[in-house]
């Protein structure tokens, strides 16, 4: 009788564990089970032969994440449900060694790698030692203050890209070369400080594609179609404006010789010149 009781007790315990596991396995957060975007790989991009390039132009453009179409790059500010902002993803990649940050002070030649400490310093998040008042003793003491990386201050991204006409495919194409987060902040030591802008670091886009392809980005048009950051950039699902083109004047930016409405018109004119290059090759 005792053995029979032990048998039924063990059987009931195993059955309960199995039922709990089955119920847990059947929980689907939605109407259907979605494919894990973390298993995706970057879409292969064919190599371009120099002999096939008839024309090329290097362009620098700004993506402002405050624009509605660009907000998937900024939100969520705190990672939720597998989603992460672009700034947080790049910082994660740098911290884990998956991608390399390059010093933005040395233009965009990707020649000066940065350590994680240097990246934090570029954010203004340096660890400093200051003399502060100890209110318990009334004496001045040295205190170490850890700097804070404020990813929410990344309001823009600069994109370096090259447009070229490939005679092999008879098409005007573009390749993104690098991404640079731009921080907007106010100085704490200046009263009524105007907004400050600074480039934090450059990331070489071909190196970052493997990481970008495995991170889901919110698709505002269709939840069923899951996009990665690599999909977003390759398919140009963003709005931007040109701030610089390769030129003989030390690659000067548009803001160095024009401002206001004139700078905006110059940006649009460069965009039209690129578009018209391909159109002018054909007769209709």
CORZIWO-V718262 format. One record per residue. RES is the residue in one small letter. NEAR is the number of other C-alpha atoms within 8 Angstrom. Layout:
BEGIN
res:near
RES:NEAR
RES:NEAR
END
This chain:
BEGIN
res:near
x:4
x:5
x:6
x:7
x:8
x:8
x:8
x:8
x:8
x:8
x:8
x:8
x:8
x:8
x:8
x:8
x:8
x:8
x:8
x:8
x:8
x:8
x:8
x:7
x:6
x:6
x:6
x:7
x:6
x:5
x:5
x:6
x:7
x:4
x:4
x:6
x:10
x:8
x:6
x:8
x:7
x:8
x:4
x:4
x:4
x:4
x:4
x:7
x:6
x:5
x:5
x:9
x:12
x:9
x:7
x:9
x:9
x:10
x:12
x:12
x:12
x:12
x:13
x:11
x:13
x:8
x:8
x:6
x:8
x:13
x:10
x:12
x:10
x:14
x:9
x:10
x:9
x:7
x:9
x:7
x:4
x:7
x:11
x:15
x:15
x:9
x:11
x:9
x:11
x:9
x:8
x:8
x:12
x:12
x:8
x:7
x:7
x:9
x:11
x:11
x:13
x:13
x:15
x:11
x:5
x:7
x:6
x:9
x:5
x:10
x:6
x:7
x:9
x:11
x:7
x:8
x:8
x:8
x:12
x:12
x:9
x:9
x:11
x:9
x:11
x:11
x:8
x:8
x:8
x:8
x:8
x:8
x:8
x:9
x:6
x:4
x:5
x:7
x:7
x:8
x:8
x:8
x:8
x:8
x:8
x:8
x:10
x:7
x:8
x:7
x:8
x:7
x:8
x:12
x:13
x:11
x:13
x:12
x:13
x:12
x:12
x:12
x:13
x:12
x:13
x:14
x:9
x:5
x:5
x:7
x:8
x:9
x:8
x:8
x:7
x:10
x:11
x:13
x:12
x:13
x:14
x:13
x:14
x:11
x:8
x:8
x:8
x:6
x:4
x:6
x:5
x:4
x:8
x:5
x:8
x:9
x:8
x:7
x:10
x:13
x:12
x:14
x:14
x:12
x:10
x:8
x:8
x:11
x:10
x:9
x:9
x:11
x:15
x:13
x:14
x:14
x:13
x:9
x:10
x:5
x:4
x:7
x:8
x:4
x:6
x:11
x:10
x:13
x:13
x:10
x:9
x:11
x:9
x:6
x:6
x:7
x:7
x:9
x:10
x:8
x:9
x:13
x:11
x:11
x:12
x:9
x:7
x:5
x:5
x:5
x:9
x:10
x:9
x:12
x:8
x:7
x:6
x:8
x:10
x:6
x:6
x:8
x:11
x:9
x:8
x:9
x:12
x:10
x:8
x:9
x:9
x:8
x:8
x:9
x:8
x:8
x:8
x:11
x:7
x:7
x:6
x:6
x:4
x:2
END
